Amino acid sequence: MSFQSTIPPPVLPPLDPATSRILIVGAGVFGLSTAYHLQEDGFKDITILDKADELPALDAASTDINKVVRSIYADSFYTRLARDAIARWKEPMWEGCYYESGVLLIGRALTDKSYENDFAEGARVTLLPNAEKIRSAFPDSLHRIPEHERPLQHRLLGDFSNYTGYINLDGGWVEATRSVKILLGIVIARGAKVESGKEVLTLLNSNADGSGYTCGVMCVDGSMYSADQVILAAGSWTASSFPGLELDQRCLASGQSLAFLQLTPEESERYRKSPVVMDFRTGFYVLPPNKDNVIKTGLHAAGHTHMVTPSAFRFSFANATVVPRKISTPRTVLSHPEGSDGLRVPRSVLRVIRDCLRVVYPDLAEKPWAGTRMC
């Protein structure tokens, strides 16, 4: 049985940047970004809680070697938002975290709305209507094989037969974990209080019968924090952390499979100036090697769920006990640390990723995986 209140929500006074207490649950990219922009608006009293003992949290989606930065979206709103973000990535505060490698879309383009949006917003885009044009978007290092290596018949670049695409030079990738660390340092330097090892158990209500407004949180260790505004930024943990809100009826946490290749320095030099490649036929993507000579690949699909009954069902909402049910909850290196079990992805997905990688970089598709992760 779920509880649905018929009592109208209370009218709250407007927040005052000088005096209002803001509490943010989650110190990942959304929580820190929210704190940063509130500070930009003059808010002084900001507290951020995160259940991880180490920040940035090892299992946060934003704790990653890199992320794609693109304005290739079929929705023009996201195109404009991404182009604004690209401009901001070039600001000095990010200390060179952003690499404008370009983003190559293959699989469709001539009839794709994303190209129209990019073109309309003035992006540096070029249509690639055939395999020859697509191959030309890659650096010479993947075309010109040294004479002494030709007998090995290395196939560094796919033939892209029956593919069309386009390249957007106003995009690339960013060092994800490093960026989060920079943002964390900035919000702390500006006065935000960030507390790790604080897993939130329940939201506190201003009225005993639950008819009031959220006025704080209680953590698993029994500590309580009061606030004028509580902001949930727990990412994929949101629904399972607060089952009384029944957010799992509106959203579903799903994991996306990532796989990594370790290259030698010599191999990396060949691929380093390559664009990010996204295959819209399959959802596959691959980034250029990072400074550690690691290439990340992934498959953007429906993803995988991990259905469990959260411990947060000890939470009672508005005097109505919530009936325990299974909610998709991230399975990570912190929740399943034994033998790196929390980093495993399905073998079936790895086979698909390898097949997709063979379309772009046939030679790399024969290399062993250096690691995997469910994001």
C-alpha positions in Angstrom: 0.0 0.0 0.0 1.4 3.4 -0.9 0.5 6.7 0.7 -0.8 9.6 -1.3 -1.5 12.8 0.5 -4.6 14.8 -0.2 -3.3 17.7 1.9 -2.1 20.6 -0.2 1.6 21.3 0.1 2.5 24.2 2.4 3.5 27.5 1.0 7.1 28.1 1.8 8.8 31.5 2.1 11.3 32.4 -0.6 14.9 31.4 0.0 17.3 34.1 1.1 20.9 33.6 -0.2 22.3 35.3 2.9 20.5 33.1 5.5 18.9 30.1 4.0 20.4 26.7 4.8 20.8 24.4 1.7 21.4 20.7 2.1 22.5 18.6 -0.9 22.5 14.8 -0.8 25.2 13.6 -3.2 28.6 14.9 -4.0 28.8 13.8 -7.6 28.7 16.0 -10.7 25.1 17.0 -10.2 25.4 17.8 -6.4 28.6 19.7 -6.8 27.4 21.6 -9.9 24.2 22.6 -8.0 26.3 23.8 -5.1 28.6 25.8 -7.5 25.7 27.6 -9.1 24.0 28.3 -5.8 27.2 29.9 -4.7 27.3 31.9 -7.9 23.8 33.2 -6.9 25.1 34.2 -3.5 24.1 31.3 -1.2 26.4 31.1 1.8 25.2 28.1 3.9 25.5 25.0 1.8 26.2 21.5 3.2 26.8 18.4 0.9 26.5 14.9 2.2 27.7 11.7 0.5 27.7 8.1 1.6 31.1 7.4 0.1 34.1 7.5 2.5 36.3 8.8 -0.3 35.5 11.7 -2.6 35.0 11.8 -5.5 33.1 8.5 -4.9 34.8 5.6 -6.6 31.5 4.3 -7.9 29.9 7.5 -9.0 29.1 7.8 -12.7 31.2 10.9 -12.9 34.2 9.2 -11.5 35.5 8.0 -14.8 38.6 8.4 -17.0 36.7 10.5 -19.5 33.3 11.5 -20.8 32.1 12.5 -24.3 31.3 16.1 -24.8 29.0 16.6 -27.8 26.2 18.7 -29.2 25.0 15.9 -31.4 21.4 15.7 -30.2 18.1 15.4 -32.1 16.5 17.8 -29.5 17.6 21.4 -30.3 17.4 22.3 -26.6 20.2 19.8 -25.8 22.2 21.0 -28.8 22.2 24.6 -27.4 22.8 23.4 -23.9 25.8 21.3 -25.0 27.3 24.1 -27.1 27.1 26.4 -24.0 28.9 23.7 -22.0 31.6 23.3 -24.6 32.3 27.0 -24.4 32.6 26.7 -20.6 34.9 23.7 -20.8 37.4 26.1 -22.4 37.5 28.4 -19.4 40.7 28.5 -17.3 39.1 27.0 -14.2 39.1 23.5 -15.9 42.9 23.5 -16.3 43.0 21.9 -19.7 40.6 19.0 -18.8 38.9 19.4 -22.2 40.2 17.9 -25.4 38.5 19.1 -28.6 39.1 16.0 -30.7 35.9 16.3 -32.7 33.0 13.9 -32.6 32.3 11.6 -35.5 28.8 10.2 -35.9 28.4 7.2 -38.1 25.3 5.1 -38.9 23.1 7.9 -40.0 23.4 11.6 -40.8 21.8 12.6 -44.1 18.3 12.4 -42.6 19.3 12.9 -39.0 17.9 15.8 -37.0 21.1 16.2 -35.0 23.0 17.4 -38.0 20.3 20.0 -38.7 20.5 21.2 -35.1 24.3 21.4 -35.1 24.3 23.2 -38.5 21.6 25.7 -37.4 23.6 26.5 -34.2 26.8 27.3 -36.3 28.8 24.2 -35.4 31.7 23.2 -37.5 30.1 20.2 -39.2 30.9 18.3 -42.4 28.7 15.7 -43.9 30.5 12.4 -44.7 28.2 10.7 -47.3 30.3 7.6 -48.0 33.0 5.3 -46.6 35.9 7.2 -48.2 34.8 10.5 -46.6 34.4 8.8 -43.2 37.9 7.4 -43.4 39.2 10.8 -44.2 38.0 12.1 -40.8 40.8 10.0 -39.1 44.4 11.1 -38.7 47.1 10.2 -41.3 48.7 7.9 -38.7 45.9 5.4 -39.3 46.2 5.6 -43.0 50.0 5.6 -43.6 51.4 2.3 -42.2 55.2 2.2 -42.1 56.8 0.0 -44.7 58.2 -2.4 -42.2 54.8 -3.1 -40.7 52.9 -3.7 -43.9 53.7 -7.4 -44.1 51.9 -7.7 -40.8 48.7 -6.7 -42.6 47.5 -4.6 -39.7 44.1 -3.2 -40.3 44.1 0.0 -38.3 40.9 1.5 -39.7 37.6 -0.1 -40.7 36.3 0.2 -44.3 32.9 1.7 -43.2 31.1 0.2 -46.1 27.4 1.1 -46.3 27.9 3.9 -43.6 27.2 7.6 -43.8 28.0 10.1 -41.1 29.1 13.6 -40.2 31.8 15.1 -38.0 31.4 17.9 -35.6 34.7 19.6 -34.8 33.2 21.5 -31.9 33.3 18.6 -29.4 35.5 15.9 -28.0 36.0 14.6 -24.5 36.9 15.7 -21.0 38.8 14.2 -18.1 35.9 13.3 -15.8 37.4 12.5 -12.4 39.9 15.3 -12.6 37.1 17.7 -13.4 35.0 16.6 -10.4 38.0 17.0 -8.2 38.5 20.6 -9.5 34.8 21.4 -8.8 34.9 19.8 -5.4 37.9 22.0 -4.5 36.2 25.1 -5.7 32.9 24.7 -3.8 34.9 23.9 -0.6 37.1 26.9 -1.1 34.0 29.0 -1.4 32.7 27.9 1.9 30.6 24.8 1.3 30.7 22.1 4.0 31.3 18.6 2.4 30.9 15.5 4.6 31.8 12.1 3.4 30.7 8.8 5.0 27.2 10.2 5.5 24.6 7.8 4.1 21.2 9.4 4.3 18.5 7.1 5.7 15.4 9.3 5.7 14.0 12.7 5.0 12.7 14.7 7.9 9.3 16.4 7.8 8.4 19.6 9.6 5.1 18.0 10.8 4.9 14.7 12.7 2.0 13.5 10.5 4.0 14.2 7.3 1.8 17.0 6.1 4.5 19.6 6.3 7.6 20.2 4.2 11.0 18.5 4.1 13.2 20.2 6.7 16.3 18.0 6.8 17.6 14.4 6.8 18.7 11.7 9.2 21.7 9.6 8.4 22.3 5.9 9.0 24.7 6.8 11.9 21.9 8.7 13.6 23.2 12.2 12.8 20.6 14.7 11.7 20.9 17.8 9.5 18.2 20.5 9.2 17.8 22.8 6.2 15.5 25.3 4.6 15.9 23.4 1.3 16.9 19.8 0.7 18.1 18.8 -2.8 18.5 15.2 -3.8 21.4 14.6 -6.2 22.0 10.9 -5.5 22.0 9.9 -9.2 21.1 6.3 -9.8 20.7 5.7 -6.1 17.9 8.2 -5.7 14.9 5.8 -6.1 16.4 3.1 -3.8 17.6 5.5 -1.2 14.2 7.1 -0.8 11.6 4.4 -1.5 8.9 6.3 0.3 8.9 8.9 -2.5 8.0 6.0 -4.9 10.4 7.5 -7.5 11.0 4.0 -8.9 7.5 4.3 -10.3 8.7 7.1 -12.5 12.4 6.3 -13.2 14.6 3.2 -13.5 18.3 3.0 -12.7 20.1 1.0 -15.4 23.8 0.3 -15.9 25.7 0.8 -19.1 28.7 -1.5 -19.9 32.1 0.0 -20.5 35.3 -1.8 -21.5 38.9 -0.6 -21.6 42.0 -1.3 -23.7 45.5 -0.7 -22.6 47.7 0.5 -25.4 51.5 0.9 -25.6 52.8 4.4 -26.0 53.6 3.6 -29.7 50.1 2.4 -30.3 48.6 5.4 -28.6 50.4 7.8 -30.9 48.6 6.3 -33.8 45.1 6.8 -32.4 45.6 9.9 -30.2 44.4 12.5 -32.7 41.3 10.4 -33.6 37.9 11.8 -33.0 35.4 10.4 -30.6 33.4 7.9 -32.7 29.7 7.2 -32.1 27.8 4.6 -34.0 24.1 5.4 -33.9 23.2 2.1 -35.5 24.3 0.1 -32.5 24.9 2.6 -29.6 28.6 1.9 -29.6 31.2 4.6 -28.9 34.9 4.8 -28.6 37.2 7.6 -27.3 40.8 8.4 -28.2 43.5 7.2 -25.8 44.0 9.2 -22.6 47.3 10.3 -21.1 47.7 6.8 -19.7 47.3 5.2 -23.1 43.9 3.7 -22.2 41.0 3.6 -24.7 37.5 3.5 -23.3 34.7 1.9 -25.3 31.0 1.5 -24.4 27.6 0.5 -25.6 24.7 2.9 -24.9 21.6 0.7 -24.8 18.7 0.0 -22.5 21.2 -1.1 -19.9 21.0 -3.6 -17.1 19.0 -3.5 -13.8 20.0 -4.8 -10.4 16.7 -5.4 -8.5 17.1 -5.5 -4.7 15.1 -4.6 -1.6 16.8 -1.5 -0.2 17.7 -1.2 3.4 16.0 2.2 3.3 12.6 0.5 3.6 13.1 1.1 7.3 11.8 4.5 6.4 8.2 5.2 7.3 6.5 8.0 5.3 3.6 10.0 6.8 2.7 7.3 9.3 2.1 4.8 6.4 4.6 1.9 6.3 5.8 1.4 2.8 5.5 -2.2 1.6 9.0 -3.4 0.7 9.6 -4.0 -3.0 12.6 -4.5 -5.2 14.1 -1.4 -6.8 16.9 -1.2 -9.3 20.0 -0.2 -7.4 23.6 0.3 -8.7 25.9 -2.7 -8.3 29.4 -1.3 -8.0 32.9 -1.8 -6.8 31.9 -0.4 -3.4 28.7 -2.5 -3.0 30.4 -5.7 -4.3 34.1 -5.2 -3.8 35.1 -8.9 -3.6 37.4 -9.8 -6.5 36.3 -6.6 -8.3 32.9 -8.3 -8.8 31.3 -4.9 -8.9 33.2 -4.0 -12.0 32.0 -6.9 -14.1 29.8 -6.6 -17.1 27.9 -9.3 -19.0 30.1 -11.4 -21.4 27.4 -11.1 -24.1 27.8 -7.3 -24.1 31.6 -7.5 -24.3 31.1 -9.6 -27.5 28.9 -7.0 -29.0 31.3 -4.2 -28.0 34.2 -6.1 -29.7 32.1 -6.6 -32.8 31.3 -2.9 -32.9 34.9 -2.0 -32.3 35.9 -4.1 -35.3 33.9 -1.8 -37.5 36.0 1.2 -36.5 39.4 -0.2 -35.4 39.8 -3.8 -36.6 43.3 -4.2 -35.1 42.2 -3.0 -31.6 39.3 -5.4 -31.6 41.7 -8.3 -31.3 43.4 -7.0 -28.2 42.4 -8.3 -24.7 40.3 -6.1 -22.4 42.3 -4.3 -19.7 39.2 -3.8 -17.5 35.4 -3.3 -17.5 32.9 -1.2 -15.5 29.2 -0.9 -15.2 28.3 2.8 -15.3 
